[in-house]
Amino acid sequence: MTSTSTAASAKIVLGFHALSEPLRVKTIELLREKELCVCDLCEILGVTQSKLSFHLKNLKEAGLIRGRQEGRWVYYSLDLPQFVALEQYLAEFRRFSPILPARPCKDDR
């Protein structure tokens, strides 16, 4: 495995891990509609800023969102290239992984 494919695999794992938490999925769904600041996300989601910051950090590290500083507020939006990478990863299974019946196990007893 090359270092490029290892890095790509790590990014895929980070992306799916980030999407495995319901609050992060809700955050992503809100950001599908428009860019939002942290204060708006906290209010809509009903969570504290410290709790949301932890989840935003995970989403950002996974490459799913990006932040834009404006004054004292940070505005978040989706970072679409990572979503494309996750979609392509899943599409490869559909294209190249035929579902074949399992071979019978040998009974060596």
Residue pairs with C-beta under 8 A, 6 or more apart in sequence:
1 9
8 85
11 62
11 63
11 82
11 85
12 85
12 86
12 89
14 61
14 62
14 63
15 62
15 63
15 64
15 82
15 85
15 86
16 86
17 58
17 62
18 24
18 58
18 59
18 61
18 62
18 64
19 25
19 28
19 62
19 64
19 86
21 55
21 58
23 45
23 47
23 51
23 52
23 55
24 55
24 58
24 59
26 45
27 41
27 45
27 52
27 55
27 56
27 59
27 65
27 76
28 59
28 64
28 65
28 78
30 36
30 41
30 44
30 45
31 65
31 76
31 77
31 78
32 78
34 77
35 68
35 75
35 76
35 77
36 44
36 75
36 76
36 77
37 73
37 74
37 75
37 76
38 49
38 52
38 53
38 56
38 73
38 74
38 76
39 49
39 73
41 52
41 56
41 76
42 48
42 49
42 52
45 52
56 65
56 67
56 76
59 65
60 66
60 67
62 82
63 79
63 81
63 82
64 78
64 79
64 82
64 83
65 76
65 77
65 78
65 79
66 76
66 77
66 78
66 79
67 74
67 75
67 76
68 74
68 75
68 76
68 77
69 75
